[in-house]
């Protein structure tokens, strides 16, 4: 496959997944913002949303003050923000258009219709009227795109590069969400340690909202059948191979799809992916928490970033003559 084609397919999938992940983050933050909390805690929640996507500085350059309305506008429709939902869906559509010959008609029409319908919804002020419904629409269109891809495309290199982009992006986002949200609530809990009993209901709703942001609330109840605890949330989102958005489940897919597109120069990239996969597969959450969750996730994010760069180097850039 031409490196240019592989690049378009890979980033088409990443941008589609990123739009969904952004919608999930904004949705959960709107839910937690409705809980009883101080103005400072509410503002910190919105700053954490920007921090997850490394957009705090860009937002500060554009806005003097932080308000929920401005964060939503910046993260949803702002064309100058390359990670906004509108920018991601536009770039997913443009990448798909560049390689229409490698996609089925159904995949192309799904991405094109998503872009066109999104513009109509934003012009109709759906974000202002019912942001939760808009975020559900974004998630639904992402689900539809993946389903149409799996259901209609030949299982060839084009399919494997799409899947590779999807799960690298998902692994990156799950790690960011867990890192920022876990430490945010831990700091809040430490501040309120003296009133721990009073904070328990708030903790439950906070963690329940985080689980729902990754479609994990029902899964948690089915797996653990007990109260929600931070350690088990971390275990579910990191080490459970049967949790679709966990780090381990994502790396399962990355390793499999890398193997399908391997070439003469990709051995080191496959080795890095295999090492990340093995570290998660044989890890215990107690050991990770004891050594420091933040340090572990920071290292994981750095490795995923390196892995993405190596995938680009090995498959998506023309080799020098």
N, C-alpha and C positions, 0 to 999 in steps of 0.2 A: 504494500500500500504506500502511496505517496506520503511523504512526511507532512505535507501541507494538509492533506485530507485527514490524516490521523489527528493533527492539531485541532482542526475545526470540530471534529467529532468529540474529542476529549473535552474541549472547552464548552461546547454546546451542552454537554451533560453537567459539567461543573457549574455553569451559570444557572441552569434550571434548578439544580439541587440547592444552590446558594440562595436563590429567590425563595424557595420553600423554607429553608432554615431561617432566613431573616423574618419571614412571616411568623414562624413558630416563636422566635425570640420576642418579637414585638407583642404577640398575643399573650404570652405568659407574663410579660412585664405589665401589660394592661390589667391582667387578672390580679397580680400581686399588688399593683398600685391601689386597688380598691380595698385592700385589707387595712385595718386600723394601724397607723404608723405615723411617725413624725414626718414633717416636711423634709427634713434632712435625709431621712431614710428613703423617702419616695424619690428625691432627686438622685440619690446614690444609685437607686435601681435603674433609672434612665441612663445615668452615666455608665453603668456597667454594661448596658445594652450597646452603647457606642464603643466601649472598650473591647467587648468581645470581637467586634469586627475591625478593631484598630482604626476607628474613625473619630476619636475624641478630638484630636488636633484639627482635623478638617472641619468638624462642626464648630469648634471654638473660633476658627478663622472667619466663619460665616455669620455666627450668631453671638451677640454680646451676652445674652442670658440663656439659660436652659429652661425650656418649657416643654411639657409633653407634646403639645401640638407641633412645635418646631421639630422635635425629634422624629415624630411620625412622618412629617412632611419630608424631612431630610432622608429618612430611611426607606420611604416608599416611592416618592415620585421625583425626587431631585435628580435631574439629568447630570449634574456635575459630580454626583457621588457615584463612582463606578460600582459600588456594592448595593445601591438602592434596588428595590424590587423592580422598578421600571427599567433601570439600566441593565439588570441581569437578564430580564426577559427579552429586552431588545437585543442584547448581545447573543443570547441563546438562539434567537430567531435569525440573526445575521449569520452566525456560524452555520446554522442548518441550511440557510439559503445557498451558502457557498458550496455545499456538498450535497445538493438535492439528489444527485445521481447515486449517492451511496445510501440514501434513506428510502424507506417505503413511502408511498403517497400518504398513508395514514399518519406516519410520524411527522412529516413535514406539515400537513394540514393542521395537526394538533398544536404544534409550536406556533404556526402562523396565526391560527385562530386565537390562541392565548394572548398573543401580543395585541391583536386588534381589539379583542374584547376588554383587555385591561385598560386600554386608552379610553374606551367608552365608559367603563366603570368609574375611572378617575374623573373624567369630565362630568359625569353625573353625580359627583360628590358622594359616592358610596363610602369612601374612607371617612368622611366627616359624619355621615349619618349612622353608619354601623361598621366600625373598623373590624370588629370580630368576624362579621360575615365576609368582609373583604379578605381577611387572612385565611379563612376557611376556603374561599374560592381559589386563592393562590395555591394552597396545599392540594386541593382537589385537582387542579390543572397539572401540578407536578406528578401526582399519582397517576393521572391519566397518561401523561407523557411516558412514564416508565412502563406502564401496563401495555400501551400500544407498541412500544419498542420491543418488549419481551414477546408480545403476542404476534407481531408481524414481521420482524426482521430475521434474516438469515443469521445463523450463529457463525459469523465469520469475523475477520479482524475488525470491521467497522463496529459490530456489536460489542466486541471485547473492549475496544477503546472507549466506547460510551459507558460501559459498566465500570471501567477503571476510573474514569473521571468522576462518576457518581459517588463511588465509595471512598475515594481519596478526599473529596470535598466533605462528605458526611463525617468521616473520621476527624478531620480538622475541626469541624463545627461542634461535634459532640464534646471533644476535648476542651474547646474554648468555653462552651456553655458550662460544663461541669466545673472547670477551674474557677471562673469568675463567680458563678452563683454559689458554689460550695463555700468559697472563702468569704463571700459577702455575708452569707447567713451565719457562718461561724463567728465572724467578727461581731455581728449584731448579738449573737447569743452570749459571747463573752462579756459584752457591755452590760447585758441584762442578766448576768449569771445569778445575781442576788434574787431575782424574781423568776427563777426558772420555771416554777410550776405555772405561773400566770402566762408564760410564753409558750407553753406546750401547744395550745390550740392554734396559735399563730404559726408555729413551726410546722404543724401538720398541713395547714393550707398552703404554706410556702413551698414545702417539698412536693405536695400534691400537684401544685401548679407547674413546677419544674418537670415532674414526671409526665404530665399531660402535654408539655411542650415537645416531648419526643415520643408521644403516643405510648407512654410507658406506665400509666396509672393502673389500668386493668391488668397489664402484664405483671406489675409488682404484686398486686393482690393475689394473683394466681400462683406466683412463684413462692412468695414468702408467707402469705396468709397471716400477717401480723402487722403491728404498727409500723409506720414509715420512720426509718432512721437514716441519718446521713450516710453511715457506712454501707448500708444495704443499697441505697440509691447509687452510691459510687460503684459498688460491685456490679449492680445491674447494668449500668451505663458503660462499664469498662470491660468486665470479664465474662459476661454471659454470652456464649456463642449463639444462643437461641433468641436473644434480644436483637431485633433487626437493626437498631441504630447504635448498638454498643461498639466500642472500639475494636473488640475482638471479632465481632461479626463483620465489621468493615474490612479489617485486615484479612479475614478469611477470603473475602471476595477479591481484594487487591492481589493477593498471592495467586489465586486461581487464574485471574484474567491476565496478569503479567506473564504467567507461564504460557498462555495461549498465544501471546504476541511476541514471545522471546525471539531475539535475533543474536547475531554473533558478538555483539558488544554489550549486551544487557545483563551479563552474569552478575556484575557488582550491584546493579539495581535490584535484581531478584534476591541477591544475598541480603541486602539491607531490608527489603520487605519481609523476608523470611525471619530475620533476626527480631524485627518489631513484632511480628506475629508470634514468635516463640516466647518472647518476654511476656506478652499478654496471656498466652495460652497456659503458661505454667506459673503465673503469678498468683499470690494470695492477697486479698484486699487488706488483711491485717498488716502484712509486711509493707505494703505500699503506704498505708496510713502512718505506720510507725516511722518510716523513713522520710515522709513528707509528700503529701499528694500534689502540692503545687510544683515541687521540683520534678516529680515524675511526669506530670502533664506538660510542664515546660519542655522537658527533654523529648517527650513524645511529639509535641508540636514542631520542634526543631527538626526532628527526624522525618516527619511527614512533609515538611517544607523541602528538605533535601531530597526526599524521594520524588516529589513532584518535579523538581528541577532535573533529576536524573532521568525521569521518564521523558521529559522534553528533550534532553540531550541525546538519548538513545533512539528515540522513535520519531521526534517531531521537528528536528532540525536537519537540513540537508548535510550529508557528510562532506567534508572537504575533499576536493579532488586529489 
